[in-house]
Amino acid sequence: MIGRLHGTLIAKRPPVLLIDVHGVGYEVEAPMSTIYELGDTGSEVTIHTHLTVREDAHQLFGFASMAERDLFRVLIRINGVGGKLALAILSTIPAGEFSRVVEEGDVTALTRVPGIGKKTAERLVVEMRGRTDALLAPSGGGRHDLEVKPQDAAGEATDALVALGYKPAEAGRMVQKVAGADMDSEAIIRAALRSAMR
């Protein structure tokens, strides 16, 4: 099991990070909350990881904090919630906010996450209620400085939203609604996810 990586951040292509550890490049799927926390490409990073082994793939998931990784591990044990959906949850609802949503039974907020219908949202509330306080601490902000051209930023943001589970047309509309000429892809993704939660 790979539990932690420390190395150089080579590329950010939300939701995928490429981290060089002594000459080996690890592709790591991460929630947007973690991507916001990391510095610029070329900087040293440490992430906590979870390795999923399937017949057709090995997937490495990365998180800025152990609490976020622990929450991910609890989420993927819930029937109907796989790695991709757990990342979408952590990308859409901040960890500290997730605790409030579950404890208050806010099914509507959960159904705003792409891929979560009413039944899955209700199951999450039932199975997670009372378990989140021990796992979570509110996550802070982070630096998000990708040096990309504005027109490329919108395309990257759209691709990232599709990877999180939004349909391409919907992702395109979300990006078009919030994208500004001086915004990088991470800023566009963050604004689009905030807008979707309203």
N, C-alpha and C positions, 0 to 999 in steps of 0.2 A: 504494500500500500504506500502511495506517495502522499505524505501528510503536509508537506510544506515545501515551497520553492523560494530560493533566494537567488536573484540574478539580475541581469540587465533587461529592461523592457525594450524589445526591438520594434514591436509594432502594436498598434491599437486598431482593430477593425471590429468595433462592437457587433456582437457580444464576444468576439474572440481576441485574446491577447497572445502575443508571441514573446516568450521569455527565454533568454539565453542563459543557461546554467553551465558554465565551464565548457562552452562549445556545443552543447546540445540544446536545440530549440524546442521548447515545449509549447504546444498550442493549448491554451486554457480558455474554457468558456466561463465567463463571469457575468454577474448581474451589473446593471448600470451603476448601482451604488458603489461597487468596487472600482469600476472604471473611473468614476469621478474622483475617487480617493488617490489614485495613482498619479505620479508626476508625469513629466514629459517623456517621450521616447528617448532612450539613452540613459535614463536614470536607473539607479538600483532600486529594486522592489523586493518585498517579501510578501508572499500570499499563502494563506492556509488553503489546502486543497482536499478534494474528495475525488477518488478514482472510481468510476463505474465501469465494470467489465461485462460486456455482452458478447454473444456469439459473433456478431457482425462488427463490433466496434469497441474500442477503449476510449472512454470520454473522461477528460480531466477538467474538473470544475474548480474555480478559484475564488477566494473571498478575502476581503481586507481584514476581517476580524474572525476570531474563532466563534463568537456568538452567532454571526451570520452563517457560518458553515454549519454550526449545530442546528440552527433553524432549518437550513436546507435539508439536512439529514432527517429531521423529523418530518418535513413536508413530503419527501419522496417515499416515506413509508405509508403515506395515506393512499388508499385505493383511488386510482384515477389521476394521481399527481406524479408525473415523471420529472426527470431532470430539467427538460425544457420549460415545462409549466412552472416548476419551482423557481427557475431563474426569472421567468416573466413576473411572478408574484413579487420577488425581491427587487426587481427593476421598477415595478409600478408603485408599490407601497413601501415606504421606508420601514426598516425593521421595527423601530419604536412605535410607529403608527400602526403597523400590523398587529401588535399586541392590543392596542385600543380597539381596532376593527373587530378582532376576534372576541374580545371580552364583552363588547357591546352588541355582538351579533349583527354587525352591519353587513348583511348579505349584499346590499346594493353596491357598496364599495368594492367588494370582492368580485362581483360580476363585471366590473369595469376592466378587470385584468383579461387580456386576450386569452381565449381558450377556457375560461371559467364560466360555466352556466350556473343557473340557480341551484341545481341539485349538488353540484360539486362545492359551491360556496357554502351551502348549508352543512355539508359533510365536514368541510374545513372548520367551520365554527364549532360543531359538536366535538370533533376530535382534538382540536387545538385549545379549546377553552380551558383555562387553568394551567396550561403548560408553557405559556409564552413568557411570563415574567422571569422565570428562572433562566431562560435562554437568551433574552434580548436586552440590549442596552441601545438607546437611541444612537443612530449613526450620524456622524458629522458630515460636513461638506467635503470639498476636496478641490484640487486643482484640475482644470480641464482645458488644456491648451494644445489642441492638435493644430499643427501648421498645415492647413489644407486650403485650397481655393474655395470661395463661397459656393460656386456651382457644384464642386465635388462634395462639399459638406452636406448639401441637401440630399444628394444621391446616397452617400454613406449612411446618413440618418435614416433614410427610407429603407435601405437594406437591413439596417439594424432592427428597425421596428418589425419588418417582415420576419426576421430571425426570431424575434420575441413572440411571434404568433399572430400579428396583425395581417390582414389580407393586403396584397400590394396596393390596390386602389385606395383602401382606407389609410394605409401608411402614407401614401402620397398626399392625400388630403390633409392628414395631420401635420405633415412637414410643411406643406404649402401655407397652412394657416398661421404657423409660428415663425417660419424661417426669416431671418434678417440678413442683409448683405454682409454684415461683419461677424456673423455667428459661425463658430466651428461646429462640426458634426455632433459633438457631445452636448453642446449648449442647445442645439436644435432638438436632440432626443429628449433632453431633460424638460424643455418647454413643451414638447408634444405630449409627453407622459403626464405632466402637470395638467395640461389642458384637457386630456382625456379623463382625468379624475374629477373634473368639475361637473 
